[in-house]
Amino acid sequence: MQWFRFGATTRKLMFQSFLIIASIVVVNILSRHYFFRIDLTSDKRFSLSSNTKHLMKSLQDPLKVNVYLDGDLNVGFLRLKNATANLLDELKIYSKEPIDIHFIDPTNQSSSEAQAKAYAALENRGLHATTVYEKDGNGKAVEKVIFPWAEIIAHHDTVPVNLLVNIPGNSGDENLNASVEELEYQITDAIRRLESKEIEKIAFLEGNGELSEAEVYDASTALSRYFEIDRGSLGTDPKALDPFKVVIIAKPKTPFTEQEKFIIDQYIMHGGRVLWLVDGANIDTQNLTRNGQATILPLDVNLSDQLFCYGVRINPDVVEDVQCINVPVNVARQNDPPQFKPMPWFFSPLLLTSPYNPVTRNLGAVKADFASSIDLVGDSVHAKADILLVTSNASHILAPPAFIDLKHLPDPEDQHYFNIQNVPVAVALSGIFTSDFANQMVPEGIDPHTPIARFSKPTRMIVVSDGDIIRNDVQDNQGKLQALPLGYDRYSNRQYSNRAFIVNAVQYLSDQDGWMNLRSRQFKLRLLNRLASTEGKLTWQLINVLAPVLLLLVFAALYLFIRKKRFQ
């Protein structure tokens, strides 16, 4: 009788084992034909967007990826490296073509000479090193050189990818977390540039005193990686702008004619995208540089009614802000040797960027010069507005007619003077807009039989009340004009985020497939308590080493006890 019970139990165990093995075999067979992955994280950090999956499934060429973020890394950069490796593995799974991934440690060289040579080769390709200062286990300061870059290669073309987002003022952990958030966008952006067979066109308008080609050279160079760039005046052809995905109006100085406004308006009504960079006030900067004095006057380029119709108003004023750049000012007395001292230049504010819009998310401050304030007007339910750039919480608006005198600048500690917060300087508009010519006749000079579209297709535009945001300085270098980097401040030797803002703005305007939404991803930053983890280091080490062993012993003891009670 005892033998019979034991045999039944054995048969039951054998049947259960057979079901488990059969289930595993069936799952493996199905997984060969039906692929799926489950991301259990709350912020879906291991999930690819549908756009990325479609891109990888339609890949036309094999890819090679060289990642130089390798070697002796601290915890933060190791996390960034692992996130990069995980993303590349995900891309490889969905890719139609093979992806060859290599992690390369530039510091792993046979000699110091070979290491210097390897560093120089990367620097010459534009892959600049990042120096990290940290303490080792003994508290000794250690300097490490890290190359947070990747190169994506396809059919002999190479696109570098900067893996590190470095926002001044953020902690190292915050910057590394932002870098992880940006990974999918940055890498897929490089792949799309390699795979793109058709290049879209954008245009800088001329004919109304806009910035010259030399003054937008750096922005044009950055945008040329994505677009074919053209320049020209409007003329009288109402379809002159139709071939262009985005039109840029950069700091006009003379009024637009009704013909020109009509062409721009109808371009927008048919789905065109415009980046407006228009000043609200006119300042004689040459007199200011020469005599230290200047008058602020309203600047009318005959666009106020058109922009008002779209939902914004650029005010004829100038914003002062305590958060600004410093410029050297001669504080010596008359007839004494020059003595320069850095002084805050309130008319060059460092604008704050919105963390809620893909154009400005994870960007540092943007440098402006004599920016005006912007008001949102109208109550259209078919269009929405997002503020992109604002001043700090200590600002002042100087309304014309006003006078600037370098010898009588306000005190930055004067809270009664700097009593305005977060003045908008740039805004993104999207939706359906009403034509400025909805209730007007076709302007003289345009074919009178041209139909007028009174409402737009769903479209976008960005309005910036400072044309200098896209202007790079030009200096004379041994008789040749040289364009300085956009957003570069020669006095502090710092580069602000103007270039990235302009590139993101144009990409946002031209984006039809929602790629820019990848820049809106947010991963919650979960940090350890450094003090607690350092003070209780030995305790946590013992818990992590001994706890699994103790749990295993307890489980084994319970299993043997239950088995003995069951079969005794």
C-alpha positions in Angstrom: 0.0 0.0 0.0 2.9 2.4 0.8 4.5 1.5 -2.5 1.3 2.4 -4.4 1.1 5.9 -2.8 4.8 6.6 -3.6 4.2 5.5 -7.2 1.2 7.8 -7.6 3.2 10.7 -6.3 6.0 9.9 -8.6 3.7 9.8 -11.6 2.2 13.1 -10.5 5.6 14.7 -10.3 6.6 13.3 -13.7 3.4 14.6 -15.3 4.0 18.1 -13.8 7.6 18.0 -15.1 6.3 17.0 -18.5 3.9 19.9 -18.6 6.6 22.4 -17.6 9.0 21.1 -20.2 6.3 21.0 -22.9 5.3 24.6 -22.0 8.9 25.7 -22.3 9.2 24.0 -25.7 5.9 25.6 -26.9 7.0 29.1 -25.7 10.3 28.8 -27.5 8.7 27.7 -30.7 6.2 30.6 -30.6 8.9 33.1 -29.7 10.6 32.3 -33.0 7.6 33.5 -34.9 6.0 36.0 -32.5 8.3 38.6 -30.9 7.3 40.7 -27.9 8.9 42.5 -25.0 7.4 43.8 -21.7 8.7 46.9 -20.0 7.6 46.9 -16.4 9.2 50.3 -15.5 6.8 53.1 -14.6 8.4 55.6 -17.0 8.9 53.0 -19.8 12.6 53.8 -20.0 13.3 50.5 -21.9 10.6 51.0 -24.5 11.3 52.3 -28.0 8.9 54.6 -29.7 6.8 53.4 -32.6 8.8 55.8 -34.9 12.1 54.3 -33.8 10.8 50.7 -34.4 9.6 51.7 -37.9 12.9 53.3 -38.7 14.9 50.2 -37.7 12.6 47.9 -39.6 13.0 50.0 -42.7 16.8 50.3 -42.4 18.5 50.0 -45.8 22.1 49.6 -44.9 24.1 47.8 -42.2 25.4 50.0 -39.4 28.6 50.1 -37.4 28.5 51.8 -34.1 31.7 52.8 -32.2 31.1 53.9 -28.6 34.1 55.6 -26.9 32.4 55.7 -23.4 34.3 52.9 -21.9 37.1 52.1 -19.4 37.4 53.0 -15.8 34.1 55.0 -15.3 32.4 56.3 -12.2 28.9 55.2 -11.3 27.2 58.0 -13.2 29.0 57.5 -16.5 28.8 53.7 -16.1 25.0 54.2 -15.9 25.1 56.2 -19.1 27.3 53.5 -20.8 24.9 50.8 -19.7 21.9 52.8 -21.0 23.6 53.3 -24.3 24.4 49.6 -24.6 20.8 48.7 -23.7 19.4 51.1 -26.3 21.7 49.8 -29.0 20.7 46.2 -28.2 17.1 47.2 -28.5 17.7 48.8 -31.9 19.6 45.7 -33.0 16.6 43.5 -32.1 14.2 45.5 -34.3 16.7 46.3 -37.1 16.2 45.0 -40.5 19.9 45.2 -41.2 22.8 44.0 -39.0 24.3 46.4 -36.5 27.9 45.9 -35.5 28.5 47.5 -32.0 32.0 48.1 -30.5 32.8 49.7 -27.2 36.3 51.2 -27.4 38.4 52.5 -24.4 40.6 55.4 -25.7 42.6 55.3 -22.5 43.6 51.7 -22.9 46.9 52.2 -24.8 50.3 50.6 -24.6 52.1 53.9 -23.8 51.5 57.5 -22.9 52.6 58.5 -26.4 50.0 56.1 -28.0 47.4 57.5 -25.6 48.1 61.1 -26.6 48.0 60.1 -30.2 44.6 58.4 -29.7 43.2 61.4 -27.9 44.4 63.8 -30.7 42.8 61.6 -33.3 39.4 61.8 -31.6 39.7 65.5 -31.0 40.5 66.1 -34.7 37.2 64.3 -35.5 35.3 66.7 -33.2 35.0 64.2 -30.4 36.0 66.4 -27.5 37.0 64.9 -24.2 35.4 65.6 -20.8 37.5 65.8 -17.7 36.1 64.4 -14.5 37.4 65.1 -11.1 36.5 62.7 -8.3 37.9 61.1 -5.2 39.1 57.5 -4.9 38.5 55.2 -2.0 41.3 56.8 0.0 39.9 60.3 -0.5 42.6 61.3 -3.0 41.6 63.5 -5.9 41.8 61.8 -9.2 41.5 63.3 -12.7 40.0 61.1 -15.5 39.6 61.8 -19.2 36.3 60.5 -20.7 35.1 60.6 -24.3 31.2 60.5 -24.0 30.8 60.0 -27.8 29.6 57.5 -30.3 30.1 57.3 -34.1 27.5 55.7 -36.3 28.9 54.6 -39.7 27.0 53.5 -42.8 28.3 53.2 -46.4 31.5 55.2 -45.6 29.6 58.1 -44.0 30.1 58.8 -40.3 27.9 60.8 -37.9 29.2 61.6 -34.4 26.8 61.5 -31.5 27.3 63.4 -28.3 26.1 61.2 -25.5 26.5 63.8 -22.7 24.1 66.6 -22.0 25.9 69.3 -20.0 23.7 72.0 -18.7 25.5 74.6 -16.6 24.1 74.9 -13.1 22.8 71.3 -13.0 24.4 68.7 -10.9 26.4 65.8 -12.4 23.6 63.4 -11.7 21.0 65.6 -13.3 23.1 66.0 -16.4 23.7 62.3 -16.7 19.9 61.6 -16.2 19.2 64.2 -19.0 21.7 62.4 -21.1 19.9 59.1 -20.7 16.6 60.8 -21.6 18.1 62.2 -24.8 19.8 58.9 -26.0 17.0 57.6 -28.2 16.6 61.0 -29.9 20.3 61.6 -30.5 21.1 58.1 -31.9 18.0 57.9 -34.1 18.7 61.4 -35.3 22.1 60.3 -36.5 20.6 57.2 -38.2 18.0 59.3 -39.9 20.7 61.6 -41.3 22.6 58.6 -42.6 19.5 57.0 -44.1 17.9 60.1 -45.5 17.6 60.1 -49.3 15.7 63.4 -49.8 16.8 66.6 -48.2 14.2 69.2 -47.3 14.7 72.9 -48.1 14.5 75.9 -45.8 15.0 79.5 -46.6 16.3 82.7 -45.0 14.4 85.7 -46.3 16.2 88.8 -47.7 15.2 92.2 -48.8 14.1 93.9 -45.6 17.5 94.4 -43.9 17.7 90.9 -42.4 21.0 89.5 -41.1 23.6 88.9 -43.7 24.9 85.5 -44.6 28.1 86.0 -42.5 26.0 86.9 -39.5 24.0 83.7 -39.6 26.9 81.6 -40.8 27.1 79.4 -37.7 23.4 78.7 -37.6 23.4 78.0 -41.3 26.3 75.5 -40.9 24.5 73.7 -38.1 21.2 73.5 -40.1 23.0 72.4 -43.2 23.5 69.0 -41.6 19.7 68.5 -42.0 18.4 70.8 -44.7 19.3 72.4 -48.0 19.5 76.2 -47.3 18.5 78.9 -49.7 18.3 82.7 -49.4 16.3 85.3 -51.4 13.7 88.0 -51.5 10.0 87.4 -52.0 9.1 89.3 -55.2 5.4 89.1 -56.3 4.9 85.4 -56.9 2.4 84.2 -54.2 3.8 80.7 -54.4 7.4 81.7 -54.0 7.7 80.0 -50.6 5.9 76.8 -51.5 9.1 74.7 -52.0 10.4 75.4 -48.5 9.6 73.5 -45.4 10.5 76.3 -43.1 11.1 80.0 -43.7 13.4 82.0 -41.3 12.9 85.8 -40.9 16.0 86.9 -39.1 16.0 90.5 -37.6 14.4 92.6 -40.4 15.1 96.4 -40.1 12.9 97.9 -42.9 9.1 97.5 -43.3 7.5 94.7 -45.2 5.2 95.6 -48.1 1.6 94.3 -48.2 2.7 92.1 -51.1 5.4 90.5 -49.0 3.1 90.0 -46.1 0.5 88.4 -48.3 3.0 85.9 -49.7 4.1 85.0 -46.1 0.5 84.8 -44.9 -0.7 82.5 -47.7 2.4 80.3 -47.2 1.3 79.8 -43.6 -2.3 79.3 -44.6 -1.2 76.4 -46.8 0.7 74.7 -44.0 4.0 76.6 -44.1 6.2 77.0 -41.1 7.9 80.3 -40.1 10.6 81.1 -37.5 10.1 84.8 -36.7 13.1 86.6 -35.1 11.8 90.2 -35.0 13.0 93.1 -32.7 10.5 95.3 -31.1 12.8 98.3 -30.5 15.7 100.0 -32.3 18.9 100.9 -30.5 21.8 102.7 -32.0 24.5 100.2 -30.9 27.3 102.1 -32.8 26.7 105.3 -30.8 26.4 103.2 -27.6 29.8 101.6 -28.3 31.4 105.0 -29.2 29.9 107.3 -26.6 28.3 105.0 -24.1 24.9 106.4 -24.8 21.9 105.4 -27.0 18.2 106.1 -27.4 15.6 103.4 -27.5 12.9 103.9 -30.1 10.1 101.7 -31.4 11.0 99.6 -34.5 8.1 99.2 -36.9 8.6 96.7 -39.7 4.9 96.5 -40.5 4.4 93.0 -39.1 2.5 93.9 -35.9 -1.0 93.4 -37.4 0.0 90.1 -39.0 1.5 88.7 -35.8 -1.4 90.0 -33.8 -3.7 88.1 -36.0 -1.8 84.9 -35.3 -2.0 85.4 -31.5 1.2 87.3 -30.4 2.3 90.9 -30.0 6.0 92.0 -29.9 6.1 95.1 -27.7 8.3 98.1 -28.7 10.4 97.9 -25.5 13.6 96.4 -24.2 14.0 94.0 -21.3 16.7 94.4 -18.6 17.6 91.4 -16.4 19.9 90.8 -13.5 20.7 87.4 -14.9 22.9 88.6 -17.7 26.4 88.5 -19.1 29.3 90.6 -17.8 31.2 93.1 -20.0 34.5 94.9 -19.3 33.9 98.6 -18.5 36.6 101.2 -18.1 36.2 102.5 -14.5 39.4 104.7 -14.5 39.2 108.4 -14.1 39.7 110.7 -17.0 43.4 110.9 -18.0 44.2 107.8 -15.9 45.4 104.5 -17.5 42.5 102.3 -18.5 41.2 100.0 -15.8 38.6 97.5 -16.9 36.2 95.9 -14.5 33.5 93.3 -15.3 30.1 94.8 -15.0 26.6 93.2 -15.5 25.2 94.2 -18.9 21.5 94.0 -18.1 20.5 94.3 -21.8 22.1 90.9 -22.6 19.9 88.6 -20.5 20.6 84.9 -20.2 17.1 83.5 -20.9 15.6 80.6 -19.1 14.4 77.6 -21.2 11.1 75.8 -20.8 11.5 72.2 -19.6 8.1 71.3 -21.0 8.6 71.8 -24.7 10.9 69.6 -26.9 12.5 72.7 -28.4 14.0 73.9 -25.2 14.0 70.8 -22.9 17.5 70.0 -21.5 19.0 73.2 -22.9 21.1 75.7 -21.0 20.6 79.4 -21.0 20.2 81.3 -24.3 22.0 84.6 -24.7 20.0 87.6 -26.0 20.7 91.2 -26.8 18.2 94.0 -26.4 15.2 91.6 -26.4 11.6 92.8 -26.3 8.7 91.4 -24.3 6.0 89.3 -26.0 2.3 89.2 -25.1 -0.2 86.5 -26.1 -3.3 87.9 -27.5 -6.6 86.6 -28.8 -8.6 83.7 -27.5 -8.6 81.2 -30.4 -9.6 77.7 -29.5 -8.0 76.3 -32.6 -4.4 77.3 -31.7 -2.3 76.9 -28.6 0.8 78.7 -27.4 3.8 77.4 -25.4 6.3 79.8 -23.8 9.9 78.8 -24.8 12.2 81.5 -23.4 11.7 83.8 -20.4 13.8 86.2 -18.3 14.6 85.5 -14.7 12.6 86.6 -11.6 14.4 89.9 -11.4 13.7 91.9 -14.6 12.6 95.3 -15.8 10.9 96.5 -18.9 12.2 99.8 -20.4 9.6 101.3 -22.6 10.5 103.9 -25.3 11.3 106.7 -25.6 14.1 105.8 -23.2 17.8 106.6 -22.8 20.7 104.3 -22.1 23.8 105.7 -20.3 26.6 103.4 -19.4 27.6 105.7 -16.5 24.1 105.5 -14.9 23.2 101.8 -14.9 20.7 100.6 -12.3 21.8 98.8 -9.1 21.3 95.0 -9.5 20.3 94.9 -5.8 17.4 97.3 -6.4 14.4 95.1 -6.1 12.0 98.0 -6.7 13.6 98.5 -10.2 14.0 94.8 -11.1 10.5 93.8 -10.0 9.1 91.8 -12.9 9.4 88.0 -13.2 9.7 85.7 -16.2 9.0 88.0 -19.2 8.3 85.9 -22.3 10.8 86.4 -25.2 10.0 83.4 -27.4 6.8 81.5 -27.9 5.7 78.5 -30.0 2.3 78.6 -31.7 0.5 75.6 -33.2 -2.9 74.9 -34.6 -5.2 76.6 -37.1 -4.7 80.3 -37.7 -6.8 83.0 -39.3 -5.4 84.9 -42.3 -4.4 88.5 -41.9 -6.0 89.0 -45.3 -9.2 87.2 -44.5 -11.3 90.3 -44.9 -9.0 92.2 -47.4 -8.5 92.4 -51.0 -5.4 90.9 -52.8 -2.7 93.5 -52.5 -1.7 95.5 -55.5 1.1 93.9 -57.5 -0.2 90.3 -56.8 -2.4 88.6 -59.4 -5.9 89.8 -58.5 -7.3 86.3 -59.3 -5.2 84.7 -56.6 -7.6 82.9 -54.2 -7.2 83.9 -50.5 -7.1 81.1 -48.0 -8.8 82.6 -44.9 -7.9 79.8 -42.5 -4.7 77.7 -42.3 -4.1 74.1 -42.4 -2.8 72.8 -39.0 0.7 74.3 -38.8 3.3 75.7 -36.5 5.4 78.9 -36.0 7.8 80.2 -33.5 8.0 83.9 -32.6 11.2 85.3 -31.0 11.4 89.0 -30.0 15.1 89.2 -30.5 16.9 88.7 -33.8 20.3 88.6 -32.2 19.6 85.2 -30.8 20.4 83.8 -34.3 23.2 86.3 -35.0 26.9 85.2 -34.5 29.6 87.8 -34.1 32.0 88.4 -37.0 35.6 89.5 -36.4 38.5 90.5 -38.6 41.2 87.9 -38.6 44.2 89.2 -40.6 42.0 90.8 -43.2 39.5 87.9 -43.4 36.1 87.8 -41.8 35.7 85.0 -39.3 32.4 84.0 -37.8 32.4 83.2 -34.1 30.3 80.4 -32.7 26.7 81.2 -32.2 26.0 82.1 -28.5 29.6 82.6 -27.7 30.6 85.2 -25.2 34.1 86.3 -25.8 34.5 88.1 -22.5 33.7 85.0 -20.3 34.8 82.5 -22.9 31.5 80.6 -22.5 29.1 79.3 -25.2 25.4 79.4 -24.5 22.7 77.3 -26.1 21.7 79.6 -28.9 22.8 77.2 -31.6 21.0 74.2 -30.1 17.9 76.4 -29.7 17.8 77.5 -33.3 18.5 73.9 -34.6 15.8 72.5 -32.3 13.3 75.2 -33.4 13.7 74.5 -37.1 13.5 70.8 -36.5 10.4 71.2 -34.5 8.8 73.3 -37.2 9.7 70.8 -39.9 8.8 67.7 -37.9 5.8 65.9 -39.4 6.3 62.5 -37.8 6.7 63.4 -34.1 10.4 62.7 -33.7 10.8 65.8 -31.5 8.5 64.2 -29.0 11.4 62.0 -28.0 13.0 65.0 -26.5 10.1 65.3 -24.1 10.8 61.9 -22.4 11.3 62.2 -18.6 13.0 59.6 -16.4 12.6 60.0 -12.7 16.0 60.5 -11.0 16.3 58.1 -8.2 19.4 58.9 -6.1 20.9 57.1 -3.1 21.4 59.0 0.1 25.2 59.5 -0.2 25.7 60.2 3.5 23.8 57.1 4.7 25.4 54.9 2.1 28.9 56.1 3.0 28.5 56.0 6.8 26.8 52.6 6.7 29.0 51.1 4.0 30.1 48.0 5.9 26.5 47.3 7.1 25.1 47.5 3.6 28.0 45.3 2.2 27.3 42.6 4.9 23.6 42.8 4.1 24.1 42.4 0.4 26.6 39.5 0.9 25.1 37.6 3.7 21.3 38.2 3.3 21.0 36.1 0.1 23.0 33.2 1.7 20.8 33.3 4.8 17.6 33.4 2.8 18.8 30.4 0.8 19.6 28.4 3.9 16.2 29.2 5.5 14.5 28.2 2.3 16.4 24.9 2.2 15.6 24.2 5.8 11.9 24.8 5.3 11.9 22.7 2.2 13.6 19.7 3.9 11.3 20.1 7.0 8.1 20.2 4.8 9.3 17.2 2.7 10.1 15.2 5.8 6.7 15.9 7.3 5.0 15.1 4.1 6.6 11.7 3.3 7.4 10.4 6.8 
